[in-house]
Amino acid sequence: MAMKIDEKGFNAVDIFLKEISEKGKSDTVCPYCKTRLELLTNNTSYEVKCQTQNCLRETFRGI
């Protein structure tokens, strides 16, 4: 199970998504384990997570 995200985690996800939207890429790292964040998409939903298992993970659902 992924850890509970606090304000640091939400801020990192916000910065990551803003950079992806504006530049198409991001070098934002997880504030907890310092690995790069990645974006996984599936139809209308997407997930932002770090490369470390059971660390930062935020899921967004579409329609």
C-alpha positions in Angstrom: 0.0 0.0 0.0 1.3 3.5 -0.9 2.1 5.9 1.9 -0.2 8.7 3.0 0.7 11.9 1.1 1.1 15.2 3.0 1.5 18.7 1.8 5.0 18.2 0.4 3.8 15.3 -1.7 0.8 17.2 -3.1 3.0 20.2 -3.9 5.5 17.9 -5.8 2.6 16.4 -7.8 1.3 19.9 -8.6 4.7 21.0 -9.8 5.2 17.8 -11.8 1.8 18.1 -13.6 2.4 21.8 -14.3 5.8 21.1 -15.9 4.3 18.2 -18.0 1.5 20.4 -19.2 3.8 23.3 -20.1 7.0 21.6 -21.3 6.0 18.0 -22.0 8.6 16.8 -19.5 9.6 17.2 -15.9 12.6 16.5 -13.7 10.6 16.8 -10.4 11.6 14.3 -7.8 9.7 12.6 -4.9 10.1 14.7 -1.7 10.4 11.5 0.3 12.8 9.2 -1.5 14.3 11.6 -4.1 13.6 9.4 -7.2 12.0 10.9 -10.3 8.2 11.1 -10.6 6.5 9.5 -13.6 3.2 9.8 -15.3 1.1 6.7 -16.2 -2.0 7.2 -18.3 -5.0 4.9 -19.1 -7.8 6.3 -21.2 -9.3 9.2 -19.1 -7.4 8.5 -15.9 -3.8 9.0 -14.9 -1.4 8.4 -12.1 1.6 10.2 -10.8 4.0 8.1 -8.9 7.7 7.9 -8.0 9.9 5.0 -9.0 10.1 3.5 -5.5 7.4 1.0 -4.7 5.0 1.9 -1.9 6.0 5.5 -1.9 4.3 8.6 -3.4 1.3 7.7 -5.6 -1.6 9.9 -6.6 -4.4 8.7 -8.9 -6.7 11.0 -10.9 -9.9 9.6 -12.5 -11.5 10.9 -15.6 -15.1 10.8 -16.8 
